[in-house]
Amino acid sequence: MKYRIIVVMAAILWVGLAHARHCHINRSIFESIRAQGAGPLRLAEAAAFDWDYVYLFHPYTPRGEVCAVLRIDPVACKVAVWFESRDDDDMSLAFIRDGGLVRYHYHHRATGDFTTAPHGQPIARRDAVFGIVADDAALGKARRYRLVQRPSGGAAAG
């Protein structure tokens, strides 16, 4: 019984920490959008930890597909990819460092819509630069911001 309580408490702590981390990145992205106005959003500044590449997964991407793209063993998949999108507003971002997953992040499209970016493709840290486009009519909801990837190096689109 004591062991079961410890396991449950550890699981609650782990879920709480994961939630706090993704809230922090969502908040950073949204604050960057508000501060930048028309952009650009530099994801490396909003996700200020060590990573080399980010993969953006669109709404409704199955966990198995995410794990296959990231080459995560099916046994470890459910732990590493703790979230599976089941809604129009649910996206996920996978941050990679030295070939391994360092952070898997739940992202709500209301804090910045990455659906125009390539799905499930690696984007180098230096290239994770996005123009910010106000989209008042997105999904019939309050103002949203589409995040459109800029050409390599973050140069302005021509």
C-alpha positions as CSV (number, residue, x, y, z in Angstrom):
1,M,0.0,0.0,0.0
2,K,2.8,2.4,0.9
3,Y,4.5,1.6,-2.4
4,R,1.3,2.4,-4.3
5,I,1.0,5.8,-2.6
6,I,4.6,6.7,-3.5
7,V,4.0,5.7,-7.1
8,V,0.8,7.7,-7.3
9,M,2.5,10.8,-5.7
10,A,5.5,10.5,-8.1
11,A,3.1,10.3,-11.1
12,I,1.2,13.4,-9.9
13,L,4.4,15.3,-9.5
14,W,5.7,14.3,-12.9
15,V,2.4,15.3,-14.6
16,G,2.5,18.6,-12.7
17,L,6.0,19.4,-13.8
18,A,5.2,18.5,-17.4
19,H,2.2,20.8,-17.3
20,A,4.2,23.6,-15.8
21,R,6.8,23.3,-18.5
22,H,4.4,23.5,-21.4
23,C,2.5,26.4,-19.8
24,H,5.7,28.3,-19.6
25,I,6.5,27.8,-23.3
26,N,3.0,28.7,-24.3
27,R,3.1,31.8,-22.2
28,S,6.5,32.7,-23.6
29,I,5.3,32.3,-27.2
30,F,2.1,34.3,-26.6
31,E,4.1,37.1,-24.8
32,S,6.6,37.2,-27.7
33,I,3.8,37.5,-30.2
34,R,2.2,40.4,-28.2
35,A,5.5,42.1,-27.8
36,Q,6.6,41.7,-31.4
37,G,3.4,42.6,-33.1
38,A,4.1,41.8,-36.7
39,G,7.1,39.6,-35.8
40,P,9.2,37.9,-36.1
41,L,8.8,35.2,-33.4
42,R,12.1,33.5,-32.8
43,L,11.2,30.2,-31.2
44,A,14.7,29.9,-29.7
45,E,13.9,32.9,-27.5
46,A,10.5,31.6,-26.4
47,A,11.9,28.1,-25.8
48,A,15.0,29.2,-24.0
49,F,16.7,25.8,-23.3
50,D,19.2,23.7,-25.3
51,W,17.7,22.2,-28.5
52,D,18.9,21.8,-32.0
53,Y,15.7,21.0,-33.9
54,V,12.0,21.3,-33.4
55,Y,9.3,19.2,-35.0
56,L,5.8,20.7,-35.2
57,F,2.9,18.2,-35.2
58,H,-0.5,19.4,-36.3
59,P,-3.9,18.7,-34.6
60,Y,-5.0,15.1,-34.5
61,T,-1.5,13.6,-35.1
62,P,-1.6,10.2,-33.5
63,R,1.1,9.4,-30.8
64,G,2.3,6.5,-33.0
65,E,3.1,8.8,-35.9
66,V,4.9,11.2,-33.6
67,C,7.0,8.4,-32.2
68,A,7.8,7.0,-35.7
69,V,8.9,10.4,-36.9
70,L,11.1,11.0,-33.8
71,R,12.3,7.3,-33.9
72,I,11.2,6.6,-30.4
73,D,10.9,3.0,-29.4
74,P,7.2,1.9,-29.2
75,V,7.7,0.8,-25.6
76,A,9.0,4.2,-24.5
77,C,6.6,6.1,-26.7
78,K,3.8,6.6,-24.2
79,V,6.1,8.1,-21.6
80,A,8.2,10.3,-23.9
81,V,5.2,11.4,-26.0
82,W,2.8,12.0,-23.0
83,F,0.2,13.9,-25.0
84,E,-1.8,13.0,-28.0
85,S,-3.8,15.6,-29.9
86,R,-7.6,15.0,-30.0
87,D,-8.8,18.5,-30.8
88,D,-8.6,21.2,-33.5
89,D,-6.6,23.4,-31.1
90,D,-4.1,20.8,-29.9
91,M,-0.7,20.8,-31.4
92,S,2.6,19.5,-30.1
93,L,6.2,20.5,-30.5
94,A,9.1,18.1,-30.1
95,F,12.5,19.6,-29.2
96,I,15.5,17.6,-30.1
97,R,19.1,17.9,-28.9
98,D,22.0,15.7,-30.1
99,G,19.5,13.4,-31.8
100,G,17.3,12.8,-28.7
101,L,14.1,14.2,-27.5
102,V,14.7,16.7,-24.7
103,R,11.2,18.1,-24.4
104,Y,7.8,17.2,-25.8
105,H,5.4,20.1,-25.5
106,Y,1.6,20.5,-25.7
107,H,0.8,23.7,-27.6
108,H,-2.6,25.3,-27.8
109,R,-3.2,27.1,-31.1
110,A,-4.8,30.1,-29.3
111,T,-1.3,31.0,-28.2
112,G,0.1,30.9,-31.8
113,D,-1.0,28.7,-34.7
114,F,1.9,26.8,-36.3
115,T,-0.3,24.8,-38.7
116,T,1.2,26.6,-41.7
117,A,4.6,25.2,-40.8
118,P,5.7,21.9,-42.2
119,H,4.2,19.0,-40.3
120,G,6.6,16.5,-38.7
121,Q,9.7,18.0,-40.4
122,P,12.8,19.1,-38.5
123,I,13.3,22.8,-38.3
124,A,16.8,23.9,-37.2
125,R,16.9,26.2,-34.2
126,R,18.4,29.1,-36.3
127,D,15.5,28.6,-38.9
128,A,12.7,28.5,-36.3
129,V,11.7,32.1,-37.1
130,F,8.1,32.9,-37.8
131,G,6.2,35.8,-39.2
132,I,3.2,36.8,-37.1
133,V,-0.1,37.2,-39.0
134,A,-3.3,38.3,-37.1
135,D,-6.2,36.1,-38.1
136,D,-9.4,37.4,-36.6
137,A,-11.6,34.9,-38.4
138,A,-9.7,31.8,-37.4
139,L,-12.1,29.0,-36.4
140,G,-14.8,31.7,-35.6
141,K,-13.0,32.4,-32.3
142,A,-11.2,35.4,-30.7
143,R,-8.2,36.8,-32.4
144,R,-5.6,34.3,-33.3
145,Y,-2.1,34.6,-34.7
146,R,-0.9,32.4,-37.5
147,L,2.9,31.8,-37.3
148,V,4.4,31.5,-40.8
149,Q,7.9,30.2,-41.0
150,R,10.3,32.6,-42.6
151,P,12.9,31.5,-45.2
152,S,16.1,30.0,-43.8
153,G,17.9,32.3,-41.4
154,G,14.8,34.3,-40.6
155,A,15.2,36.6,-43.6
156,A,12.1,38.5,-44.6
157,A,10.0,36.9,-47.3
158,G,10.2,38.5,-50.7
